[in-house]
Amino acid sequence: MRFRLKLLVDVQKTQERILPINYQYELSSWIYRTINSSDSDFAQWLHNTGYVNENRKFKLFTFSNLKPEKYKVSGDRLLIESENTELTISFYLPETVEHFITGLFMNQSFRLGDKQSSVGFTIQQIEKLPGVEFAGTMNFHTISPMIISKNTDPGQKYAKYLSPEETGYSDLLANNLVNKFVALAEKGHLYSNKRAEMDNVPINLSIVGSPRQKLIKIKADNASETFLKGFLFSFKLTAPVELIRIGYYGGFGEKNSLGFGCCEVVQT
């Protein structure tokens, strides 16, 4: 299920509308705290376990970048020039928890930022977005950067982040979707009798236009600070409908619960 949150910027002065452009980790933390305030057991499971396939854990939720009506970027700061902004949150969860999620976020207030600047927000409205009619080939556009990485040589500390135009990107994206599918199957969720169907299925990714790189700082200004590299782009994906549905609601690629890989359908 997918929701659009309409946010009011809780400020009156221009200097109070300045947000660090690296807000994804703080926004993810707020989502966890909000869930925890109502259902700590579910929040703990979502944070610590999620859906597991071997040593991989998938939270199967994601969210978009903030979408202010009007803004400017200056260095590492985002100046919000309007009173209203939007946020899309997407969960791969059964429809039976729709009312739980809706009630959870309605009228919530929160603040994002760092020691230098921060912005307060209040949720004015939460709207469940219409369901999508999925097909074997669909067009998408990222509304938060998508991350795909591969392991490097044993002597290298960090994984290599790939551009959508690099060799192997499509295969790694396909493998990520299949791993999520298998994790759901292992959990007995929806696809328990279909696991074998994902072996050697044709999955094809076609890039539309030129991808735009985004370097995002996570856990800024502390010992755990790290950088993640994602890309914003449009693409056509041919894959089994079940995999496309998982990607749409749970996120495409990696680090979805940190606000990566949230995509919207492009009508053709």
N, C-alpha and C positions, 0 to 999 in steps of 0.2 A: 504494500500500500504506500501511497505517496501523498504528502501534504505540502501545501503552500502556507507559510507563516507570513502574515503581514505585520511588519514591525514599525513602531513609532520610535523615532530617535528622541531620547529623553534629554534634550539639551535646549538651551536658549541662546548660548553664546557660540560664536564661530569656533573659538579655540577648544570648545568642548566636543566638537564633532570630528576630531582627528583620531584615527584608528591606525595601529600598525598594520601594514599589509600582510604580515604573517600572523593571522589570527586563527588559523585552522585548528591548532591544538587546543587553544582556549575554548573555542566553540564546541569541539568534540567533548571536552571535559564538562562543559555546561550541560550538554545533552545527557551524559552519564549521570550527572548530579540530579537532573530533573527526574529521570527515570528512578533513580535510587530513592528520591524523596517519597515516592509512591509505592514502589515495589523493590525493596533492597535485594531480595533473592534473585529476581530477574535481572536487575542491574549487575549484580555480582557475577551471575552466569554469563551475561553478555560481555562483561569486561574481561573475565578470567578464562572463560572456556569458549563460548560460542559454538559453532559447528566445527568438528574436528575431522580432518582427513590425514592420517598418519601424524606427522609433527606440525601440520599446518592448521592454523585456527582462522576461521572466517566469522566475522561478526554479522555480516550480511545486512548492514545498513550503511547509508552514505548521506551526504548532504552537499548542496551546491555552494558556490561562492555567494556572499551577500550581493544583493542586486539593488543598490540605491537608485532612486529615480535620477539623481544628479550627483556627480562626484568628480574629484580631481585626484591624481596621484602625484606626489612630490617626494622623490627619494624613496624612503622606506615607510612613508605615511600615506594613508588614504583619508582625504578630506571629504566627508559626506556633506553635500550642499543642499540636501532635501530633508524633509521631516519624515519621509517614508522610505522604507526599503523592504525587500522580500527575501525569504530564505526557503528553499525547497529541502525537505527531509524525506528520505525514502527508506522503507523497511521491507525486507523480505520476511513477512510475518503473516499468519492467517488473518482473514478478515474479521474473525471473532474478537480480536483485540482492538478493533478500530476505535470503539468508544473509549477504551482505556487510554490510547495514545492521544485522542482528541482532548479529553479532559485533562490529561497530564500537562499539556503545553499551553492551554488557554489561560490568558491573563498573567502569564509568567513575566517577570522582569529579570534582566540579567545585565552584566557589564563585561565588556571585552577590552583588553588593552594591556599595557605594560607600565613601568614606572614613569615613562615619558608622557604617554597620553592614553586615554581610554574613552569609551563611549558607552552610554547606557541605552538599553532598548527595552520596550514593553511590547508584548505580543497583543495586537489589537484583534486579530482574527486568524483562525486556523481553518483552512479549507481543504477537504479531501479532494484530490485531483481525480478526474475520471479515469477508469480503467483503460488499458491499452489493448487493442486487438493485435495480438502478436502473429507474425508470419515468419517463414523461413529465411526471408531476406528483408532487412529493414535498414533505414538510414537514421543516423544519430548525430548529435552534436554535443560535445562535452560542455557542461556548465560548471565543472570544476576540473582541474588538471587530472589526466590519467597517468598512472605510473606503471611501467613495466620494467623489470630489472632481471639480470641474470647473474649467476654466481661467477666470480672471477677466479683467477688462479689461487691455489691454497695460500700463497705467500702474501696476497693482497687483502687488505682489511675490509674494504667496502665493495658492495655489489656495483655492477655497471648498469646505469640507467640508460635505456634505449630510446631513441627517437622512433616514432611510428614509421619512418622511412627506412630504418635499418633492417638488414637481413635478420630474420628470426623473430621479429616483433610479433607478427601474426601468430606464429606457432606458440609463443609464450603466452599470448592473450588467450588462445584457445585452450592451452593446458590449464591456465588459471580458472577458466570457466568450468572445465571438466572436473577439476579438483573440488570446486564448490559444489557441483552436482553430486559428486561421490560423497562429500561430507554430509549432504542432506540425505542421501540414500542410507549411509551408515547410521544416521539418526532416526531412520524409519519415517522420514518426512517426505511425503508425496511420491517419491520416486523409488521406493525400495525394490520394486520388481523390474526396474528399467536400467539398472546400473550397466549391464552388459551392452546396452544399446549405444553407449557413448564410445565404445572401442572403435577407433579408426574412422570416426565420422568426419565427413568433409566440413571444414570450417574455413571460411575465406574472409579476409579483411581487405577492403579497398579504401585508401585514403582519398578524401576529397579536398582539394586545395593544399595550402602549405601549413603544416603544424607550427604552433607557436610555443616556445619553451617557457616554462615557469619554474623558478627555483624558490622553494618554500623552506623557510627556517622553522624548525620544530623545537619546542622547549627552549626558547631564546633566553640568553643571558644566564644559563646555569650549566652545570657540569655535563648535563645530558644533551646539550644543544647539538643539533644535527641538521643537515640540509637534505631535502628530497627534491628530485627533479622530475617534473611531470610535463605533459603537453596538452594544449588545448587544440582541438581539431574536429573536423567532421569526417564521418566514415560510413561506409556501407558494410554491413555484416551479414554473411550468409552462414547459418548454423541451425542446429535443431532448435525448435521453438522453446523447449524447456531451458536451454542454455541462455537464450536471448532474454527470457523472462527473469532468470536469476541475475543476469548482468544489469538489466534495467532497474530492478527493485533493490538488489543488494550491492550494486556497484560493479563496474568493469575494471579489471586490473587489480592493483594492490593498494593497501593502506586505505581501504574504503571508509572505515570508521573514523579516520582522521580528516575526512572530507575530500577524498580523491575518487575519481572515476564515476562521478554522477553525470548522467547523460540524459538528454531529452530527445524525443522522437522528432525527426524532420519529415514533414509531409511532402510527398513528391507528386 
